[in-house]
Amino acid sequence: MKTGNEVVVKEWLLEAEKLIENFRETRRLFLSTRSLGFQGMFKTKRDTEENEDNMASRLQIEMDREKGAGSKRSQNLVDVFRGVSFDDWLQLTMEYSFLLIRRDQHSLADEVLRHMLFSNAYQNQRAQDTLRLALIACAIHARDYKAVVEHGRKIIFTYQFNNEPIRILLAALASGHRQLDAFVASAFQKAMLREVRFSDLASSHPEQIKWNSSKHRFFNSAAIAKSEYDEEGEGEDDTSADPNQMQVDAPSLPKKPNPLLVTMYGQSCTSYQSAICMFHAR
């Protein structure tokens, strides 16, 4: 296939499509409770004793109780499907999607990769990052810069107070009129403004910042007005947290404001006057 032989590539795509569709149609790989992970194809004795709906409800209650203690239900997890490891399934999916992109089938490639994001086999952060980066690569090839910003925002949100995801997004957008339109979109501006405000709050008033272990993020203990959120970014800065989910072993907070966030937000301002005011305030 890698030699570029068109006949071989078409045959490979056909077989890969069958395998990936088989994976995607397996309901136990796409449970509503994704945090449980994949526990194999066959039901246990306990599953057969009671109704499936009651079992799911009981498992959810147990998970809620265990969140405070930080326990993990990993003893029964399986990392193989049909004799193939999940890492190999992921690699197959990305190669299949990249070949689709080269054949101008962006919508299908995007659909496959987005669907994989919801699989309980790929809920670990490494797999989520890999899929997001693959989606960004496909979006760049298709010149869908709105999708580039969408997935870039997700990565930025995941790695709080880390500049590397911001640099990845800026490199992915590069330059151009269509990239600029996606960069200056109001939803992205609002998301960056929230990050700027929160970074300033963390460096100037760290006593107001608390760690939520279930979301793996810091949040402002003082409730933020709901009106500050745009519809698309709703829920990104969820301040709700159970006291039992707070941990003392939280990451270190930044000691000073982040100039990269300020610069990025200032450059995204469509108004020249707003940008000048932002930089002058710093």
GICORLIN-V32608 format. One record per residue. N is the residue number from 1. SS is DSSP state (helix for helix, strand for strand, loop for the rest). OMEGA is omega in radians with two decimals (999 if undefined). Layout:
BEGIN
n->[N | N]
ss->[SS | SS]
omega->[OMEGA | OMEGA]
END
This chain:
BEGIN
n->[1 | 2 | 3 | 4 | 5 | 6 | 7 | 8 | 9 | 10 | 11 | 12 | 13 | 14 | 15 | 16 | 17 | 18 | 19 | 20 | 21 | 22 | 23 | 24 | 25 | 26 | 27 | 28 | 29 | 30 | 31 | 32 | 33 | 34 | 35 | 36 | 37 | 38 | 39 | 40 | 41 | 42 | 43 | 44 | 45 | 46 | 47 | 48 | 49 | 50 | 51 | 52 | 53 | 54 | 55 | 56 | 57 | 58 | 59 | 60 | 61 | 62 | 63 | 64 | 65 | 66 | 67 | 68 | 69 | 70 | 71 | 72 | 73 | 74 | 75 | 76 | 77 | 78 | 79 | 80 | 81 | 82 | 83 | 84 | 85 | 86 | 87 | 88 | 89 | 90 | 91 | 92 | 93 | 94 | 95 | 96 | 97 | 98 | 99 | 100 | 101 | 102 | 103 | 104 | 105 | 106 | 107 | 108 | 109 | 110 | 111 | 112 | 113 | 114 | 115 | 116 | 117 | 118 | 119 | 120 | 121 | 122 | 123 | 124 | 125 | 126 | 127 | 128 | 129 | 130 | 131 | 132 | 133 | 134 | 135 | 136 | 137 | 138 | 139 | 140 | 141 | 142 | 143 | 144 | 145 | 146 | 147 | 148 | 149 | 150 | 151 | 152 | 153 | 154 | 155 | 156 | 157 | 158 | 159 | 160 | 161 | 162 | 163 | 164 | 165 | 166 | 167 | 168 | 169 | 170 | 171 | 172 | 173 | 174 | 175 | 176 | 177 | 178 | 179 | 180 | 181 | 182 | 183 | 184 | 185 | 186 | 187 | 188 | 189 | 190 | 191 | 192 | 193 | 194 | 195 | 196 | 197 | 198 | 199 | 200 | 201 | 202 | 203 | 204 | 205 | 206 | 207 | 208 | 209 | 210 | 211 | 212 | 213 | 214 | 215 | 216 | 217 | 218 | 219 | 220 | 221 | 222 | 223 | 224 | 225 | 226 | 227 | 228 | 229 | 230 | 231 | 232 | 233 | 234 | 235 | 236 | 237 | 238 | 239 | 240 | 241 | 242 | 243 | 244 | 245 | 246 | 247 | 248 | 249 | 250 | 251 | 252 | 253 | 254 | 255 | 256 | 257 | 258 | 259 | 260 | 261 | 262 | 263 | 264 | 265 | 266 | 267 | 268 | 269 | 270 | 271 | 272 | 273 | 274 | 275 | 276 | 277 | 278 | 279 | 280 | 281 | 282]
ss->[loop | loop | loop | loop | loop | helix | helix | helix | helix | helix | helix | helix | helix | helix | helix | helix | helix | helix | helix | helix | helix | helix | helix | helix | loop | loop | helix | helix | helix | loop | loop | loop | loop | helix | helix | helix | loop | loop | loop | loop | loop | loop | loop | loop | helix | helix | helix | helix | helix | loop | loop | helix | helix | helix | helix | helix | helix | helix | helix | helix | helix | helix | helix | helix | helix | helix | helix | loop | loop | loop | loop | loop | loop | loop | loop | loop | loop | loop | loop | strand | strand | loop | loop | strand | strand | helix | helix | helix | helix | helix | helix | helix | helix | helix | helix | helix | helix | helix | helix | helix | helix | helix | loop | loop | loop | helix | helix | helix | helix | helix | helix | helix | helix | helix | helix | helix | helix | loop | loop | helix | helix | helix | loop | loop | helix | helix | helix | helix | helix | helix | helix | helix | helix | helix | helix | helix | helix | helix | helix | helix | helix | helix | loop | loop | helix | helix | helix | helix | helix | helix | helix | helix | helix | helix | helix | helix | helix | helix | loop | loop | loop | loop | loop | helix | helix | helix | helix | helix | helix | helix | helix | helix | helix | loop | loop | loop | helix | helix | helix | helix | helix | helix | helix | loop | loop | helix | helix | helix | helix | helix | helix | helix | helix | helix | helix | helix | helix | helix | helix | helix | helix | helix | helix | helix | loop | helix | helix | helix | strand | strand | strand | strand | loop | loop | loop | loop | strand | strand | strand | strand | loop | loop | loop | loop | loop | helix | helix | helix | loop | loop | loop | loop | loop | loop | loop | loop | loop | loop | loop | loop | loop | loop | helix | helix | helix | loop | loop | loop | loop | loop | loop | loop | loop | loop | loop | loop | loop | loop | helix | helix | helix | helix | helix | helix | helix | helix | helix | helix | loop | loop | loop | helix | helix | helix | helix | helix | helix | helix | helix | helix | helix | loop]
omega->[-3.07 | 3.09 | 3.12 | 3.11 | -3.02 | 3.14 | 3.14 | -3.13 | 3.13 | 3.12 | 3.12 | 3.12 | -3.14 | -3.14 | 3.12 | 3.11 | 3.12 | -3.13 | -3.08 | 3.08 | 3.07 | 3.10 | -3.06 | -3.12 | 3.12 | -3.02 | -3.09 | 3.04 | -3.11 | 3.13 | 3.08 | 3.07 | -3.01 | -3.07 | 3.14 | -3.08 | -3.12 | -3.08 | 3.08 | -3.07 | -3.01 | -3.14 | 3.07 | 3.12 | -3.12 | 3.13 | -3.08 | -3.09 | -3.04 | 3.13 | -3.06 | -3.13 | 3.10 | 3.12 | -3.14 | 3.13 | -3.14 | 3.10 | 3.13 | 3.11 | 3.12 | 3.12 | 3.13 | 3.13 | -3.06 | -3.11 | -3.11 | -3.13 | 3.12 | -3.12 | -3.10 | 3.13 | -3.05 | -3.04 | -3.10 | -3.08 | 3.12 | -3.13 | -3.14 | 3.06 | -3.09 | 3.12 | -3.13 | -3.12 | 3.13 | 3.08 | 3.12 | 3.06 | -3.14 | 3.11 | 3.10 | -3.13 | -3.12 | 3.11 | 3.10 | -3.12 | -3.14 | 3.08 | 3.07 | 3.13 | 3.14 | 3.08 | 3.08 | 3.06 | -3.04 | -3.08 | 3.13 | 3.12 | 3.12 | 3.14 | -3.11 | -3.10 | 3.12 | 3.13 | 3.13 | 3.10 | -3.08 | 3.14 | 3.11 | 3.05 | -3.04 | 3.12 | 3.06 | -3.00 | -3.14 | 3.14 | 3.11 | 3.11 | -3.14 | 3.14 | 3.12 | 3.14 | 3.08 | 3.10 | 3.09 | 3.12 | 3.12 | -3.13 | 3.10 | -3.14 | -3.14 | -3.11 | 3.08 | -3.00 | 3.00 | 3.09 | 3.08 | 3.13 | -3.14 | -3.11 | 3.05 | 3.08 | -3.13 | -3.14 | 3.10 | 3.14 | -3.11 | -3.08 | -3.08 | 3.13 | 3.13 | -3.08 | -3.06 | 3.08 | 3.10 | 3.12 | 3.10 | 3.14 | -3.14 | 3.11 | -3.13 | 3.13 | 3.14 | -3.11 | -3.14 | -3.08 | -3.12 | 3.07 | 3.13 | 3.13 | 3.12 | -3.09 | -3.07 | 3.11 | -3.04 | -3.13 | 3.13 | 3.09 | -3.13 | 3.12 | 3.13 | 3.11 | 3.08 | 3.14 | 3.11 | -3.13 | -3.10 | 3.09 | 3.09 | 3.14 | -3.12 | -3.12 | -3.09 | -3.13 | -3.09 | -3.13 | 3.13 | -3.06 | 3.12 | -3.12 | 3.08 | -3.04 | -3.13 | 3.12 | -3.13 | 3.13 | 2.95 | 3.06 | 3.14 | -3.11 | 3.04 | -3.08 | 3.10 | -3.10 | -3.11 | -3.09 | -3.13 | -3.05 | 2.95 | -3.05 | -3.08 | -3.09 | -3.09 | 3.12 | -3.10 | -3.12 | -3.13 | -3.09 | -3.12 | -3.14 | 3.06 | 3.11 | 3.13 | -3.12 | 3.14 | -3.12 | 3.13 | -3.10 | -3.14 | 3.07 | -3.13 | 3.07 | 3.08 | -3.11 | -3.13 | -3.12 | -3.10 | -3.12 | -3.14 | 3.12 | -3.13 | 3.14 | -3.12 | -3.14 | 3.13 | -3.14 | 3.12 | 3.14 | -3.14 | 3.13 | 3.11 | -3.12 | 3.13 | 3.13 | 3.13 | 3.12 | 3.13 | -3.13 | -3.13 | 3.14 | -3.12 | 999]
END
